[in-house]
Amino acid sequence: MQADALPDFRNCRIMVLGDVMLDRYLMGEVKRISPEAPVPVLRVKERYEALGGAGNVCNNLVNLGCTTVLLGIIGEDLDGKALKELCGQKGIDNHLLIDQLRPTITKTRIMAREQQLLRLDEEESNCLSDLIRSELLTRFAEHLPACQAVILSDYGKGIFQTPDFCQMVISLANKRGVPVLVDPKGKQWERYRFATCITPNASELEQVAESAIQNEPQLSKEAERIRGIYEVRWLLVTRGSKGMCLLGPQKEPLIIPTIAREVYDVSGAGDTVIATLAACVACGLSFPEAARVANIAAGIVVGKLGTQPVTAAELQNALVLAESGNGLHGAGKISSADSAQMQVLAWRSNGGKIVFTNGCFDLLHPGHIHLLHQARALGDRLIVGLNTDSSVRRLKGPGRPILSENDRAILLAALSCVDLVVRFDEDTPLALIETLRPDVLVKGNDYRIDQVVGRESVEAYGGRIELVSVLTGHSTTNISNKIRCNIKLDN
C-alpha cells in the first residue's frame, strides 16, 4: 500500500465494547534489598496512569484520528473516576456503566530500569448481572447506527462471559451491515459466531484448535477449518516476529511478513492491530490492505514502552520507510507528545538526563547536524521538537516548508544522535517543553538566554539552558536562494 493512500481516519466513527482497565505504572530505581524480606526495594520516582484493555483500543483509534465510542464497566471507586477522566482527556465518547458489585479493573506495574519487577491486578471477572447486560445492549443499539465498525475487546473479565449477550451484539451489527471485529479470549469461540473478523495470536489459535501448530501449511489449514466452523468471514492470525496470516474468501492465505526492528515491549500490540484494522476497514480499505497497514502499526508499537498508541503521522512515516526498504527503525523514534512523555518518564527513572532542542529543520544541513551532535553530548537522550507544516508556514511564510513535516521527521529520526522526534503545531514549543520537562534546553548561540522559549519554565524546576556554537554560512534560506539563482541562470 502506498503511504499517500492512507485513509483520512477522521471520517469514521467506531464503537468499542469490552473490558476496560486502568493501567498504572510506578517507576524508579532499585539499589538495595529489603531488610524485612529478600525482595528489592524500589525507590519510586515517577507515576503514570493510562487506559488499558478496551480503553487502550480506543486510545489507538483516537490517536489515528477516529471518532470513538466506548462501552464498558467500571466500579464505583476512585480508579473508575480516574479512568473516566482519562477518557475525557483523550476525547473518547465514553458510556461506562458503574457496577457496584465489582472494582474497576486496575493493573499496577512496578518497574525499574525499564523492566517490570511485579504486576498487581485488582479485578473481579464474574458474569455481569442481567440488569447491567440489558443496559449495555441498549446503549450499544443506540450508538450503532452512527458507526462504521464495531470492535469487541474481550479480556475475559466478565462482559462476554455470557455467549447469548455476545451473539445479540453481533446480530444487531450484522443486520445493519456494520463489520464486527473481535479480539478474542479463551477457546470458547461459539460466542463470536458470525463475526466479520477475529484476530487471535498464534497461541490463542492453538487453544481453539486444541493442537500445536508447527508450520505455515498447518496454520493455514487449522485457521481455515476454524473460520468455517464459526462462520467468520475473515481470520487474522498475528504471529509475533513471523508477521501475520490473513484467511478469508480469497483462495489462498495471505502471509504478511513482519518488518524487522528492535522489540521493546509487546504490551498492547494486539490492541493496536485490531484498532488499525478496524479503522482502515471503516474507511473503505479491503481486509488485505487493512491487514498490511495493521502489520506496520504493530511493528511501531512494540518499540514503545507500555501500552502506547500509534498515531496516524507515525503510521504514515512508517509506511514511507517500509516502501523505501529501510524498515521501521527510524519510525520508532517519531513520537506523539503523550508517548514521548511516557518514554521520558522511563528514561528518567533509569537516571537518564534528557536534552531538548527544537526547530523547523527544513532542508537538513551541516549547521543542523553540528547543533544536534552538540546537544546530544550534553545528556543521555536527545528529543527534537519539530514544527509542523502549518507552524512553519506561519513563521516562515507561504513558501515554506520546502520539505513536508513527514520528510523532515524521517530525516531527523535517521540521525544516531537523535532519540525522539516530536512534532508540535504551535508557534513555539513551550507546551511541549512543559510536558516533557527536559533537564537541558538547547539553542544555538545566535540566541540570547532571555530569548529562549521555555527558559523560565525549565529553570523553575531546576533544569538549565545551554547555548551551543553554530556553523556560520549554513542556513535553509541560503540553500533555497542558491537553488533559485541556479534555476534562473539555467533558464
C-alpha positions as CSV (number, residue, x, y, z in Angstrom):
1,M,0.0,0.0,0.0
2,Q,1.3,3.5,-0.9
3,A,1.8,5.9,2.1
4,D,-0.2,8.6,0.3
5,A,-3.2,6.2,0.1
6,L,-3.5,6.0,3.9
7,P,-7.2,7.0,4.5
8,D,-8.3,10.0,6.5
9,F,-9.4,8.3,9.7
10,R,-11.2,11.4,10.8
11,N,-14.1,10.4,8.6
12,C,-15.0,7.3,10.5
13,R,-16.7,6.5,13.8
14,I,-16.0,3.3,15.6
15,M,-17.6,1.7,18.7
16,V,-15.6,-0.4,21.1
17,L,-17.4,-2.7,23.6
18,G,-15.2,-4.6,26.0
19,D,-13.3,-5.0,29.3
20,V,-11.9,-1.6,30.3
21,M,-8.9,-1.3,32.5
22,L,-6.7,1.3,34.2
23,D,-3.0,0.7,33.7
24,R,-0.9,2.2,36.4
25,Y,2.9,2.4,36.3
26,L,5.2,3.0,39.3
27,M,8.8,3.6,38.0
28,G,12.0,4.1,39.8
29,E,15.3,2.5,40.7
30,V,16.5,-0.4,42.9
31,K,19.7,0.0,44.9
32,R,19.2,-2.4,47.8
33,I,17.4,-5.4,49.2
34,S,14.8,-5.0,51.9
35,P,15.9,-6.0,55.4
36,E,12.4,-7.3,56.1
37,A,12.4,-9.9,53.3
38,P,14.6,-10.9,50.4
39,V,12.9,-8.5,47.9
40,P,14.2,-5.4,46.1
41,V,13.3,-2.0,47.4
42,L,12.0,0.3,44.6
43,R,12.5,4.0,45.2
44,V,9.6,5.4,43.2
45,K,10.4,8.4,41.1
46,E,7.6,8.6,38.6
47,R,3.9,7.6,38.5
48,Y,1.8,7.3,35.3
49,E,-1.7,6.1,34.5
50,A,-3.1,5.1,31.1
51,L,-6.1,3.5,29.5
52,G,-5.8,-0.3,29.3
53,G,-7.8,-3.1,27.7
54,A,-10.7,-1.8,25.6
55,G,-9.7,1.7,26.7
56,N,-6.3,1.2,25.0
57,V,-8.1,0.1,21.8
58,C,-10.0,3.4,22.0
59,N,-6.8,5.3,22.6
60,N,-5.3,3.8,19.5
61,L,-8.4,4.8,17.5
62,V,-8.4,8.3,18.8
63,N,-4.7,8.8,18.0
64,L,-5.3,7.6,14.5
65,G,-8.0,10.3,14.3
66,C,-11.2,8.2,14.5
67,T,-14.2,9.3,16.5
68,T,-14.6,6.7,19.1
69,V,-17.4,5.4,21.4
70,L,-16.5,3.3,24.4
71,L,-18.9,0.9,26.2
72,G,-17.8,-0.9,29.3
73,I,-18.0,-1.4,33.0
74,I,-16.2,0.3,35.9
75,G,-16.6,0.1,39.7
76,E,-17.8,2.9,42.0
77,D,-14.3,3.8,43.1
78,L,-11.5,6.3,42.6
79,D,-9.9,4.2,39.9
80,G,-13.2,4.3,37.9
81,K,-13.2,8.1,38.2
82,A,-9.6,8.3,37.0
83,L,-10.5,6.1,34.1
84,K,-13.4,8.3,33.0
85,E,-11.2,11.4,33.4
86,L,-8.6,9.8,31.1
87,C,-11.3,9.1,28.5
88,G,-12.4,12.7,28.7
89,Q,-8.8,13.9,28.2
90,K,-8.4,11.7,25.2
91,G,-11.6,12.8,23.6
92,I,-13.2,9.4,23.9
93,D,-17.1,9.4,24.0
94,N,-17.4,7.0,26.9
95,H,-20.5,5.4,28.2
96,L,-19.1,3.4,31.1
97,L,-21.6,1.8,33.4
98,I,-21.0,1.5,37.1
99,D,-21.2,-2.0,38.6
100,Q,-21.4,-1.8,42.3
101,L,-20.5,-5.5,42.7
102,R,-17.0,-5.2,41.2
103,P,-14.0,-2.9,41.4
104,T,-12.6,-1.0,38.4
105,I,-10.1,-3.4,36.7
106,T,-6.7,-2.0,37.6
107,K,-3.2,-3.3,36.7
108,T,-0.3,-1.7,38.5
109,R,3.2,-2.4,37.0
110,I,6.2,-1.9,39.3
111,M,9.2,-1.0,37.1
112,A,12.9,-0.4,37.5
113,R,15.4,0.3,34.7
114,E,12.6,0.0,32.2
115,Q,11.9,-3.6,33.3
116,Q,8.9,-5.0,35.1
117,L,9.5,-6.3,38.7
118,L,5.9,-7.0,39.6
119,R,2.4,-6.6,38.4
120,L,-0.6,-6.1,40.8
121,D,-4.1,-6.9,39.4
122,E,-7.3,-5.7,41.1
123,E,-10.3,-7.3,39.4
124,E,-13.5,-9.5,39.5
125,S,-14.3,-11.5,36.4
126,N,-17.7,-13.0,37.3
127,C,-20.6,-12.7,34.8
128,L,-22.5,-9.4,34.6
129,S,-25.9,-9.1,36.1
130,D,-28.9,-9.2,33.8
131,L,-29.6,-5.5,34.5
132,I,-26.1,-4.4,33.5
133,R,-26.1,-6.6,30.4
134,S,-29.5,-5.2,29.4
135,E,-28.3,-1.6,29.8
136,L,-25.1,-2.3,27.8
137,L,-27.2,-3.8,25.0
138,T,-29.5,-0.7,25.0
139,R,-26.5,1.7,24.8
140,F,-25.0,-0.4,22.0
141,A,-28.2,-0.3,19.9
142,E,-28.4,3.5,20.4
143,H,-24.9,4.2,19.1
144,L,-24.7,1.5,16.4
145,P,-26.4,3.4,13.6
146,A,-23.8,6.2,13.5
147,C,-20.8,3.8,13.5
148,Q,-18.9,2.3,10.5
149,A,-17.3,-0.5,12.6
150,V,-17.6,-2.3,15.9
151,I,-14.7,-3.8,18.0
152,L,-15.4,-6.4,20.7
153,S,-12.4,-6.3,23.0
154,D,-12.6,-9.4,25.1
155,Y,-10.1,-9.8,28.0
156,G,-12.1,-12.5,29.8
157,K,-13.2,-10.1,32.6
158,G,-16.9,-10.7,32.5
159,I,-18.6,-8.7,29.7
160,F,-18.6,-11.5,27.2
161,Q,-18.9,-14.4,29.7
162,T,-22.5,-15.0,28.6
163,P,-22.4,-16.2,24.9
164,D,-26.0,-15.0,24.3
165,F,-25.0,-11.4,25.0
166,C,-22.2,-11.5,22.5
167,Q,-24.4,-13.1,19.9
168,M,-27.1,-10.4,20.3
169,V,-24.4,-7.7,19.8
170,I,-23.1,-9.4,16.7
171,S,-26.6,-9.9,15.3
172,L,-27.5,-6.2,15.8
173,A,-24.4,-5.1,13.9
174,N,-24.9,-7.7,11.1
175,K,-28.4,-6.5,10.5
176,R,-27.1,-3.0,9.9
177,G,-24.2,-4.2,7.8
178,V,-21.7,-2.9,10.3
179,P,-18.5,-5.0,10.4
180,V,-17.7,-6.6,13.8
181,L,-14.1,-7.3,14.6
182,V,-13.2,-9.4,17.7
183,D,-10.1,-9.6,19.8
184,P,-10.8,-13.0,21.4
185,K,-10.1,-14.6,24.7
186,G,-10.0,-18.3,25.6
187,K,-11.2,-21.1,23.4
188,Q,-15.0,-20.8,23.6
189,W,-15.5,-19.1,20.3
190,E,-19.2,-20.1,19.9
191,R,-19.9,-16.6,21.3
192,Y,-18.1,-15.0,18.3
193,R,-20.1,-16.9,15.6
194,F,-20.9,-14.8,12.5
195,A,-18.4,-12.0,13.4
196,T,-16.8,-10.3,10.4
197,C,-13.3,-10.9,11.6
198,I,-11.5,-12.4,14.6
199,T,-7.8,-11.5,15.4
200,P,-6.2,-14.3,17.5
201,N,-2.5,-14.5,18.1
202,A,-0.8,-17.9,17.3
203,S,-1.2,-19.3,20.8
204,E,-4.8,-18.3,21.0
205,L,-5.4,-20.1,17.7
206,E,-3.7,-23.2,19.1
207,Q,-6.1,-23.1,22.1
208,V,-9.1,-23.2,19.8
209,A,-7.6,-25.8,17.5
210,E,-6.6,-27.9,20.6
211,S,-3.3,-28.8,19.0
212,A,0.2,-27.4,18.5
213,I,0.7,-25.7,15.1
214,Q,4.2,-26.4,13.7
215,N,4.3,-24.7,10.3
216,E,2.6,-22.4,7.9
217,P,0.6,-25.1,6.0
218,Q,-0.7,-26.4,9.2
219,L,-1.5,-22.9,10.4
220,S,-3.5,-22.2,7.2
221,K,-5.3,-25.5,7.4
222,E,-6.4,-25.1,11.0
223,A,-7.3,-21.4,10.7
224,E,-9.4,-22.2,7.6
225,R,-11.1,-25.0,9.5
226,I,-11.9,-22.8,12.5
227,R,-13.0,-20.0,10.2
228,G,-15.6,-22.4,8.7
229,I,-16.8,-23.8,12.0
230,Y,-17.7,-20.4,13.4
231,E,-18.7,-18.9,10.1
232,V,-16.4,-16.0,10.3
233,R,-15.6,-14.1,7.1
234,W,-12.0,-13.1,8.0
235,L,-9.5,-14.5,10.4
236,L,-6.3,-12.6,11.0
237,V,-3.6,-14.5,13.0
238,T,-0.9,-12.4,14.5
239,R,2.4,-14.3,14.8
240,G,4.9,-12.0,16.5
241,S,8.2,-12.0,14.7
242,K,6.7,-14.1,11.9
243,G,4.2,-11.4,10.9
244,M,0.5,-12.2,10.2
245,C,-1.6,-14.6,8.3
246,L,-5.0,-13.5,6.8
247,L,-7.6,-16.0,5.8
248,G,-10.9,-15.1,4.1
249,P,-12.9,-15.6,0.9
250,Q,-9.7,-15.5,-1.2
251,K,-8.4,-18.9,-2.3
252,E,-5.0,-18.6,-0.7
253,P,-4.0,-17.4,2.8
254,L,-2.2,-14.0,2.8
255,I,1.1,-14.2,4.6
256,I,2.3,-10.8,5.7
257,P,5.9,-10.8,6.9
258,T,7.0,-8.6,9.8
259,I,9.4,-5.6,9.3
260,A,12.4,-6.2,11.5
261,R,13.0,-3.8,14.3
262,E,14.1,-3.9,18.0
263,V,11.3,-5.2,20.2
264,Y,11.0,-3.1,23.4
265,D,7.6,-4.0,24.9
266,V,4.8,-6.1,23.3
267,S,2.2,-4.7,25.7
268,G,-0.9,-3.6,23.8
269,A,0.3,-4.8,20.4
270,G,-3.0,-6.7,19.9
271,D,-5.0,-3.6,20.7
272,T,-3.0,-1.6,18.1
273,V,-3.6,-4.3,15.5
274,I,-7.4,-4.5,15.8
275,A,-7.8,-0.7,16.2
276,T,-5.8,-0.1,13.0
277,L,-7.5,-2.9,11.1
278,A,-11.0,-1.6,12.1
279,A,-10.1,2.0,11.3
280,C,-8.9,1.0,7.8
281,V,-11.9,-1.2,7.1
282,A,-14.3,1.5,8.4
283,C,-12.6,3.9,5.9
284,G,-13.2,1.6,3.0
285,L,-10.0,-0.4,2.6
286,S,-10.2,-4.1,1.8
287,F,-9.2,-6.5,4.6
288,P,-5.9,-7.5,2.9
289,E,-5.0,-3.8,2.6
290,A,-6.1,-3.1,6.1
291,A,-4.1,-6.1,7.5
292,R,-0.9,-4.8,5.8
293,V,-1.3,-1.4,7.5
294,A,-2.1,-3.1,10.8
295,N,1.1,-5.1,10.5
296,I,3.1,-1.9,10.1
297,A,1.4,-0.4,13.1
298,A,2.3,-3.4,15.2
299,G,5.9,-3.0,14.2
300,I,5.8,0.5,15.6
301,V,4.1,-0.2,18.9
302,V,6.4,-3.0,20.0
303,G,9.2,-0.4,20.0
304,K,7.5,1.6,22.7
305,L,7.3,1.3,26.5
306,G,3.9,0.1,27.9
307,T,0.6,0.4,26.2
308,Q,1.3,3.4,24.0
309,P,-0.8,4.1,20.8
310,V,0.3,4.7,17.3
311,T,-0.7,8.0,15.6
312,A,-1.7,8.5,12.0
313,A,1.5,10.5,11.5
314,E,3.7,7.7,12.9
315,L,1.9,5.2,10.7
316,Q,2.3,7.3,7.6
317,N,6.1,7.8,8.3
318,A,6.4,4.0,8.8
319,L,4.7,3.3,5.5
320,V,7.1,5.6,3.8
321,L,10.1,3.9,5.4
322,A,8.7,0.5,4.6
323,E,8.3,1.4,1.0
324,S,11.9,2.6,0.8
325,G,13.1,-0.7,2.3
326,N,14.5,1.0,5.4
327,G,12.4,-0.9,7.9
328,L,10.8,0.8,10.9
329,H,14.0,1.8,12.9
330,G,13.5,5.5,12.2
331,A,9.7,5.3,12.6
332,G,10.2,4.2,16.2
333,K,11.8,7.5,17.0
334,I,8.9,9.6,15.7
335,S,6.5,10.0,18.6
336,S,3.4,11.8,19.8
337,A,3.7,14.1,22.8
338,D,1.9,11.6,25.0
339,S,4.1,8.7,24.0
340,A,7.2,10.9,24.4
341,Q,6.1,11.9,27.9
342,M,5.9,8.2,29.0
343,Q,9.2,7.4,27.3
344,V,10.9,10.3,29.2
345,L,9.5,9.0,32.5
346,A,11.1,5.6,31.8
347,W,14.5,7.2,30.8
348,R,14.5,9.5,33.8
349,S,13.6,6.6,36.2
350,N,16.7,4.9,35.0
351,G,18.8,8.0,35.8
352,G,18.9,9.4,32.2
353,K,19.5,13.1,31.6
354,I,17.0,14.5,29.0
355,V,18.1,17.1,26.5
356,F,15.6,19.1,24.3
357,T,16.1,21.3,21.3
358,N,13.7,22.4,18.6
359,G,13.4,23.9,15.1
360,C,11.9,23.7,11.6
361,F,14.9,21.7,10.3
362,D,13.8,22.4,6.7
363,L,16.5,21.1,4.2
364,L,18.7,19.4,6.8
365,H,22.2,20.9,6.5
366,P,25.6,20.7,8.3
367,G,24.6,23.5,10.7
368,H,21.7,21.5,11.9
369,I,23.9,18.4,12.3
370,H,26.5,20.4,14.2
371,L,23.9,21.7,16.7
372,L,22.3,18.3,17.2
373,H,25.5,16.5,18.0
374,Q,26.5,19.2,20.5
375,A,23.1,18.9,22.1
376,R,23.3,15.1,22.4
377,A,26.6,15.4,24.1
378,L,25.0,17.3,27.0
379,G,22.9,14.4,28.2
380,D,21.9,10.8,27.7
381,R,18.8,11.3,25.4
382,L,18.1,14.0,22.8
383,I,14.5,14.9,22.0
384,V,13.9,17.2,19.0
385,G,10.8,19.3,18.8
386,L,9.8,19.7,15.2
387,N,7.5,22.4,13.9
388,T,4.6,21.1,11.8
389,D,4.0,22.3,8.3
390,S,1.3,24.8,9.4
391,S,3.6,26.1,12.2
392,V,6.4,26.6,9.7
393,R,4.1,28.5,7.3
394,R,3.1,30.9,10.0
395,L,6.7,31.5,11.0
396,K,8.4,31.5,7.6
397,G,5.8,32.4,5.1
398,P,3.6,30.7,2.4
399,G,6.7,29.3,0.5
400,R,7.8,27.2,3.4
401,P,8.4,24.5,4.4
402,I,10.3,23.1,1.4
403,L,10.1,19.6,2.8
404,S,6.9,18.2,4.5
405,E,6.9,17.5,8.2
406,N,6.9,13.8,7.5
407,D,10.0,14.0,5.4
408,R,11.7,16.3,7.9
409,A,10.8,13.9,10.8
410,I,12.2,10.9,8.9
411,L,15.5,12.7,8.2
412,L,15.9,13.7,11.8
413,A,15.0,10.2,13.1
414,A,17.7,8.7,10.8
415,L,20.4,10.5,12.8
416,S,22.1,8.4,15.5
417,C,22.3,11.4,17.9
418,V,18.5,11.9,17.9
419,D,16.5,9.7,20.2
420,L,13.0,11.1,19.7
421,V,11.3,13.4,17.2
422,V,8.1,15.1,18.5
423,R,6.0,17.4,16.3
424,F,4.3,20.5,17.7
425,D,1.7,22.6,15.9
426,E,2.0,25.8,18.0
427,D,4.3,28.7,17.1
428,T,6.6,27.9,20.0
429,P,7.5,24.6,21.7
430,L,6.5,25.9,25.2
431,A,3.7,23.5,25.8
432,L,5.8,20.6,24.7
433,I,8.7,21.6,26.9
434,E,6.3,21.9,29.9
435,T,5.0,18.4,29.1
436,L,8.4,16.7,28.7
437,R,10.3,18.8,31.4
438,P,13.8,18.3,29.9
439,D,16.9,18.6,32.1
440,V,18.7,20.6,29.5
441,L,17.2,23.0,26.9
442,V,19.5,23.8,24.0
443,K,19.6,26.5,21.4
444,G,22.3,28.0,19.2
445,N,24.4,30.8,20.4
446,D,22.9,33.1,17.8
447,Y,20.2,33.4,20.5
448,R,20.5,35.3,23.9
449,I,19.5,33.4,27.0
450,D,16.5,35.7,27.5
451,Q,15.2,34.9,24.0
452,V,15.0,31.1,24.6
453,V,11.4,30.0,24.7
454,G,10.8,27.8,27.8
455,R,13.7,29.2,29.7
456,E,11.7,30.3,32.7
457,S,9.8,27.0,32.9
458,V,12.9,24.9,32.7
459,E,14.8,26.9,35.3
460,A,11.8,26.9,37.6
461,Y,12.1,23.1,38.1
462,G,15.9,23.1,38.3
463,G,16.8,22.5,34.6
464,R,19.3,24.5,32.7
465,I,19.7,26.3,29.4
466,E,22.7,25.7,27.1
467,L,23.7,27.8,24.1
468,V,25.9,25.9,21.7
469,S,28.0,27.2,18.8
470,V,26.6,27.4,15.3
471,L,28.3,27.0,12.0
472,T,28.1,30.2,10.1
473,G,27.2,30.3,6.4
474,H,24.7,27.4,6.7
475,S,21.0,28.0,6.5
476,T,18.0,26.8,4.7
477,T,17.4,30.3,3.3
478,N,20.9,30.4,1.8
479,I,20.4,26.9,0.2
480,S,17.0,27.9,-1.2
481,N,18.3,31.2,-2.6
482,K,21.2,29.4,-4.3
483,I,18.8,26.9,-5.9
484,R,16.6,29.7,-7.2
485,C,19.6,31.6,-8.5
486,N,20.9,28.4,-10.4
487,I,17.4,27.9,-11.9
488,K,17.4,31.4,-13.2
489,L,20.9,31.1,-14.7
490,D,19.9,27.8,-16.4
491,N,16.8,29.5,-17.9
